[in-house]
Amino acid sequence: MRQSLLALLAKEPAHGYELKQALETIFGGAYPSPNIGQIYVTLGRLEKDGYVRSVDVEQANRPNKKVYYITAAGREALETWVEEPSEGPRVRDEFFMKLVLAPMTGLSDRMALVNRQRRHYLALMRDLRELAERTDPANRVALLLIEGAMLHLQADLDWLERCQEDLP
């Protein structure tokens, strides 16, 4: 959330509700709608850390609003984030831990775990397909996000097959 807000503020100053609306517009239904409380808490932390500053703007017939601006330190932190590679594949996979350890406990067998996880992934895939169908075709960002999630799920499904074949 921090970097997303800094990126939006690097484009232009905004208040919390404008930032929420921008995230919803850019990512559509493909990205969980941010909670406005979370946005304001994050903005408060960014301000405390010196990455943004705020200015109270008076409004006629409405309470004042706080407009946030990115600082030089915020821009530097954003540039660092943009330049750093994102996390790669996960080695500590919770499902794999269950798959290896649960049969040792007698609580479940591997086939039941694989089948349950497969059903879960297939349900997620179905939900993503439906989301893609409901998404405005002009919102390429949202569609690419959905496609990426579907490709990751397909890879997870393929990996499940491999686990089923290779583990005793």
N, C-alpha and C positions, 0 to 999 in steps of 0.2 A: 504494500500500500504506500509506503514512504516514497519509493522511487516513482511510482505512478503519479503521485501528487506533485512531486518535484518536476517531473517531465511536463505535466500540464501547466504548472506555474512558470516554467521556462518559456512556454509559448506566450502566456499572458497572465497578469494578475487576476485573481478570482476569489470569490467567497466559497464557503463549503458546499452550498447547494449547487452552485455552478460547476464545481468539480465533480460532484456526484452525477449531475446531468451529463457532463462531458464523458465520463467513464461509461455511462449507460448508452449514450449515443454512439460512441466509438466501438464498443464491444458488443452491444445489443444483448440478447438473451444468452449469448454464448459464455458470458462471464457473470458469475453471481453478482447481483446488484449490491453495491457497497452500502453498509449501514451508515446513515448520516452521523450517528454518534461516533462510530469508528473513525470517520473522516475527521471530525473535529478533534478527537483525542489525538490522532496522528498529527494533525496540524499543530496542536499545542506542543507536542514533543519535538516536532521539527523546529518550531520557534524557540523552544528552550535550548535546543542544540545549536541554534544560530544559523539554520539552513533556510529559514523563511522569516519574514517580519510581517507584522500586520498593522493595518491602519483602520481606525474606526471611521466609517463613512456615514454621515447623517442622511436620513431619509425622511421625507415629509410623510406624516401620518403612519409611520411604521417605525419599529425599533431600529437603532443603528445597526449596520452590518459591518462585519470585519472582513476587509479585503486583504488577501495574502499575496506577498511578493517573494520571489526567490532571491536569496542573497548570493554574494560571490562564493561563500562557503557551500551553499546549497547547489550552486551550479557546478562547483568542483566535485562535490559528492555525486552528483548526477553523471558527470563525465566519467568518473571512476567506475560507476555502476555500468554504464554503457560499454566501456572498454573491457570490463572483466568478462570472461566466458561464464555462461550459466552452468549450473550443476549438470553433470552428466548422468550416466546410468546409475541406478541405485544398486548398491551391493548388499546392503542390509535390508532385505525385503521381508516385511512382516509375514506375508503369506508363505514364503519359502520356509521361514522359521517354523510356522505351524505345520507345513507339509512334512518337514523332517522330524520335528520333535513330538507332535501330537500322537502319531502312531506308537511311539515309545511309551506313552502314558496309558495307552489303551482307550483313550477318549474318542478316537476317531481313526478310521483307516484312510490311507492316501487317496483311494478312488473316490470316497465320499467327499473329501476336501476338494479334490480337483473338480468334481462335478458341481459342487456348490459354487466354487469360484467361477467356473465357466458360465453357469447360469447368471451369476451376478454381472460378469463382463458382457454377456449377450444382452441383458436387460439395459445396461448402460449404453451399449451400442444402439439399441432400438431407440432409447430416449434421445440420443444425439442425432440420429437420422430424422426423428420427428422435429427436433429443434431446428435442424438444417432446413427442413421443408417449410417451417414457419418463419424462417429468417428472410428478411428483405434481400433479394439477390444483389442489390446494389451495395450492401454492406459486406464488402470483401474481407474486411478485418474479422468480423464475426464468423464468416464462413471458413476462413483459413484456420481460425482457432478451433472450430468444431472439427474440421478435417484433421488437424493435428491430433486432437484428442482421440478421434476414431482410429487413426493410424497407430497410436500408442496402444489402444485397446486391442487392435488386431495383432500387434506384436506380442502383447501379453497372452492372448489366446493361443498363438503359435507356441509360445514358451510353455504354456500349460500342457500342450500336447507333448512337447519334448520331455517335460517332467514326468508325465504319465508313462512315456515309453522307457525312460532311463532309470527311474527310481524303482527299487524292488517293492 
